[in-house]
């Protein structure tokens, strides 16, 4: 019902989340351009979801650091543009939690 303040049911949230991953295949490796306050670089991205992604890089970034990303969508000329925060660091890269996803 339009204008309703009723929260979606858990199964509806699951459907919305599943639908938002329609462009991505699990473990699919994608290409992204990243920008921090002092650097720009290209990386490989995997495990993209509505909440974040894993970025493969040897760059030294810190927990809590902000990052802007432009991810090339598979089999498309479209891009996903988002800003996020580094929430996990490992030897192979870092995990990003998306804060804002831009709709063009």
Buried (B, 14 or more C-beta within 10 A) or exposed (E): EEEEEEEEEEEEEEEEEEEEEEBBEEEEEBEBBBBBEEEEEEBEBBBBEBEBBBBBBEEEBEEEBBBBBBBBEBEEEEBBBBBBBBBEBEEEBBBBEBEEBEEE
